[in-house]
Amino acid sequence: MREPVNLALNLLSSHLLADVSVGDHVVKTVGGLSLNLDTVWGTVAAAVVTMGLGFLVRSRATASVPGKMQLAWELGITTVKRQVDSNIGPRGARIVPLAVTLFVFIFVCNVFAVFGLGSTYEWLPAPTADINLPLAMALFVIVLVHTASIRTRGFKGYVKHYLTQPFPVILMPFNAFINLVEEIAKPLTLALRLFGNLLSSALMLSLLAFLVAWKLGSIPVGGILFLVFDPVWKLFDLVIGAIQAFIFALLTILYFDTAMSDVH
């Protein structure tokens, strides 16, 4: 009995690790640029859902007794507003819509991972599992952060901040180098954190889908494991998706806090 089991495990480990993949993109070349059409479709679908939720809440908004959706929305807005007020103050009020929109949009994108089947081509992929979208959002946020910094400090104060902090002026080259590395790392870490978590989710779904083919004699061991672990993993995905969306929005607020501060 031990030999067939060991043989099956050896075949599973060697074959599975060699063949499992996170799927392929549907690629279209336009003007010399390669577009991942599935990512574009997923991004558009997430944007439509996000805007649809906003219009739905607006249509049901009332000044009298609010419904459950309005209460949930107001609770989220209030939480973000308190976070912004405690860090930036009243002048950070314009950041609230950006932070809330980022959270809802990223969460919707991440929820798409729950509909994944682990197939080669997903009909509704999580666009955040493609590095292009997280990196584009991270760069978008960082550009807005630097724009806010220039408006708050003025161009002279903006440059002075990076040349005179955190060490004395005599160490200006070191200040410039350290701050340059930090500013380059911000969008990279912001994007890679989100991308890495969603990519691992896609990899796990592919692994679970591949397990279906694993049998011990006539016993569909892989199919049983898939039925047990797939819903558990997707539930876990929902939690991770919410956490990653929250972290992205929170770091956006903190980056604006640093940029709009006129003190050291």
Buried (B, 14 or more C-beta within 10 A) or exposed (E): EEEEEEEBEEEBEEEBEEEBEBBEBBEEEEEEEEBBEBBBBBBEBBBEBBEEBBEEBEEEEEEEEBEEEBEEBEEBBEEBBEBBBEBBEEEBEEBBEBBBBBBBBBBBBBBBBBEBBBEEEBEBBBBBBBBBBBBBBBBBBBEBBBEBBBEBBEEEEBEEBBEBEEEEEEBEEEBBEBBEEEBEEBBEEBBBBBBBBBBBBBBBBBBBBBBBEBEEEEEBBBBEBBEEBBEEBBEEBBEBBBEBBBBBBBBBBBBBBBBBBEEE
